[in-house]
Amino acid sequence: MSDTGEADPPVIGILGGIAAGKTTVAKMLAELGATTISADEVAHEVLDKPAIRERVVARWGREVLDESGHVDRDRLARLVFGNPEELAALEAITHPAIVAELRERVAAARRSPETAAVVVDAPLLVEAELDGACDVLVFVDCPREVRLARALERGWDAEELDRRESHQSSLETKRQRARFIIDGNCPPETTFQQVQQLWQNLLAQ
């Protein structure tokens, strides 16, 4: 409850497999008036922090940097995904800062009188225990073959998709935690209709 006595805007967490359409749904909610917070954007910013970058370079060497001196996330990903020890090391370096920044941004957005709802678009929402900070969870459902086709467009093959998803909670776990399910395998206008219905339901509550 805000200081004015009005209910705080709801926090919506987006769940789903890789390339299911989570970011698309988040953008649609933004079009309807939600404030969207992207963990991917936060992660980019965190990796650019000098203290974090120094720890990454100390662990994996300067070859993880691009020509401008920034951490190249693709190079870093190739070193850590599929290697539990290296991935754990990266998460120990970056996750505390990412989670702290996400929580801070959610809190700031909720304090703003202009915020109707807050959307958290974070691939590791459950793993980082950010789902507990959400009022409602939405699962974006999409068949693996469709997600794989989308992943191929990103330059990831089936092995890379499986390797990345192996470090996330299962799709069934995410589905069970969600209150709403959005079909991510349909024409954009159909997905948008589902998102509009979700939005109306949330505002009505």
C-alpha positions in Angstrom: 0.0 0.0 0.0 1.4 3.4 -1.0 1.5 6.4 1.3 -1.6 7.8 -0.3 -3.6 4.7 0.6 -3.8 3.4 -2.9 -2.7 -0.1 -3.8 0.8 -0.5 -5.1 1.0 -1.3 -8.8 1.3 -5.1 -9.4 4.7 -6.6 -10.3 4.4 -9.1 -13.2 7.1 -11.8 -13.6 7.5 -13.4 -17.1 8.5 -17.0 -17.2 9.2 -19.4 -20.1 11.8 -21.3 -22.0 14.5 -19.7 -24.1 13.2 -18.0 -27.2 9.6 -18.6 -26.1 8.6 -15.0 -26.6 9.0 -13.6 -23.1 10.5 -10.3 -24.3 7.8 -10.0 -26.9 5.1 -10.3 -24.2 7.0 -7.8 -22.0 7.1 -5.3 -24.9 3.3 -5.8 -25.5 2.6 -5.1 -21.8 4.8 -2.0 -22.1 2.6 -0.8 -25.0 -0.4 -1.2 -22.8 1.2 1.0 -20.1 3.5 -1.2 -18.0 7.0 -0.2 -16.9 9.3 -3.0 -18.1 12.6 -3.9 -16.3 14.9 -6.1 -18.3 17.4 -8.3 -16.6 19.3 -8.6 -19.8 19.8 -4.8 -19.9 20.8 -4.8 -16.2 23.3 -7.6 -16.8 24.9 -5.6 -19.6 25.3 -2.6 -17.3 26.6 -4.8 -14.4 29.3 -6.3 -16.7 30.4 -2.8 -17.6 31.0 -1.8 -14.0 34.8 -1.6 -13.6 34.9 -3.7 -10.4 32.8 -6.5 -12.0 34.8 -6.3 -15.3 38.1 -6.6 -13.4 36.9 -9.8 -11.6 35.8 -11.3 -14.9 39.1 -10.5 -16.6 41.0 -11.9 -13.5 39.1 -15.2 -13.9 38.9 -15.6 -17.7 41.6 -13.4 -19.1 41.5 -10.4 -21.4 40.3 -12.5 -24.3 36.7 -12.1 -23.0 36.9 -8.3 -23.8 36.0 -6.9 -27.2 37.9 -4.3 -29.1 36.5 -1.4 -27.1 37.4 -3.1 -23.7 33.9 -4.2 -22.8 33.0 -7.8 -21.8 31.9 -9.7 -24.9 29.0 -11.7 -23.5 29.2 -14.3 -26.4 32.8 -15.0 -25.7 32.1 -15.3 -22.0 29.1 -17.6 -22.6 31.2 -20.0 -24.6 33.6 -20.3 -21.7 31.0 -20.9 -18.9 27.9 -22.6 -20.3 28.4 -26.4 -20.1 30.9 -26.0 -17.4 29.2 -25.9 -14.0 32.2 -24.7 -12.1 32.8 -21.8 -14.4 29.1 -20.8 -14.6 29.0 -20.9 -10.8 32.0 -18.6 -10.7 30.3 -16.1 -13.1 27.1 -16.2 -11.1 29.0 -15.5 -7.9 30.5 -12.4 -9.5 27.5 -11.0 -11.3 24.2 -12.2 -9.8 24.3 -10.3 -6.5 24.8 -7.1 -8.3 22.1 -8.0 -10.9 19.5 -9.0 -8.4 20.2 -6.0 -6.2 19.8 -3.6 -9.2 16.6 -5.4 -10.3 15.0 -5.1 -6.8 16.0 -1.5 -6.7 14.5 -0.7 -10.0 11.3 -2.6 -9.1 10.9 -0.6 -5.9 11.6 2.7 -7.7 9.0 1.9 -10.3 6.4 1.0 -7.7 7.0 4.3 -6.0 6.2 6.3 -9.1 2.6 7.5 -9.3 2.8 7.1 -13.1 3.4 3.3 -12.9 0.3 1.2 -13.7 2.2 -2.1 -13.4 5.8 -3.4 -13.4 7.0 -6.2 -15.7 10.2 -8.1 -14.8 11.7 -9.8 -17.8 14.4 -12.0 -16.3 15.4 -15.4 -17.7 16.5 -16.6 -14.2 13.5 -15.2 -12.3 13.0 -18.4 -10.3 16.7 -19.2 -9.9 17.4 -15.7 -8.5 14.4 -16.0 -6.2 12.9 -12.9 -7.8 9.6 -14.7 -8.3 8.8 -14.0 -4.7 8.9 -10.3 -5.4 6.3 -10.6 -8.1 2.5 -10.4 -7.5 1.7 -12.5 -10.5 3.7 -14.8 -12.7 3.0 -15.3 -16.4 4.3 -18.3 -18.3 4.9 -17.9 -22.1 4.3 -21.3 -23.6 6.0 -22.4 -26.9 7.0 -25.8 -28.4 10.6 -26.7 -28.3 10.9 -27.0 -32.1 9.6 -23.4 -32.5 12.0 -22.1 -29.8 14.9 -24.0 -31.5 14.1 -22.3 -34.8 14.2 -18.9 -33.1 17.4 -19.8 -31.3 19.0 -20.8 -34.6 18.3 -17.2 -35.8 20.3 -16.0 -32.8 23.2 -18.3 -33.9 22.5 -21.0 -31.3 22.2 -24.6 -32.3 20.3 -27.3 -30.4 23.2 -28.2 -28.2 23.6 -24.6 -27.2 19.9 -24.2 -26.5 19.9 -27.4 -24.3 23.1 -26.3 -22.6 21.7 -23.0 -21.6 18.3 -24.4 -20.5 20.0 -27.1 -18.4 21.0 -24.3 -16.0 17.4 -23.1 -15.6 14.5 -24.4 -13.7 12.4 -26.9 -15.7 9.6 -25.6 -17.9 7.1 -27.6 -15.9 8.2 -25.9 -12.6 7.8 -22.5 -14.2 4.4 -23.4 -15.7 3.1 -24.6 -12.3 4.1 -21.4 -10.6 2.4 -19.2 -13.1 -1.1 -17.9 -12.7 -1.5 -17.0 -16.4 -0.3 -18.7 -19.5 0.3 -16.9 -22.8 0.6 -18.8 -26.1 3.9 -17.7 -27.6 3.4 -19.8 -30.8 0.7 -17.8 -32.6 0.5 -14.7 -34.8 1.5 -11.5 -33.0 -2.0 -10.1 -33.1 -3.3 -13.2 -31.4 -0.6 -13.0 -28.7 -1.5 -9.4 -28.2 -5.1 -10.2 -27.7 -4.1 -12.6 -24.9 -1.9 -10.0 -23.4 -4.7 -7.4 -23.5 -7.0 -9.8 -21.6 -4.2 -10.4 -19.1 -3.8 -6.7 -18.6 -7.5 -6.1 -18.2 -7.7 -8.9 -15.6 -4.8 -7.4 -13.6 -6.2 -3.9 -13.6 -9.6 -5.2 -12.6 -8.1 -6.8 -9.5 
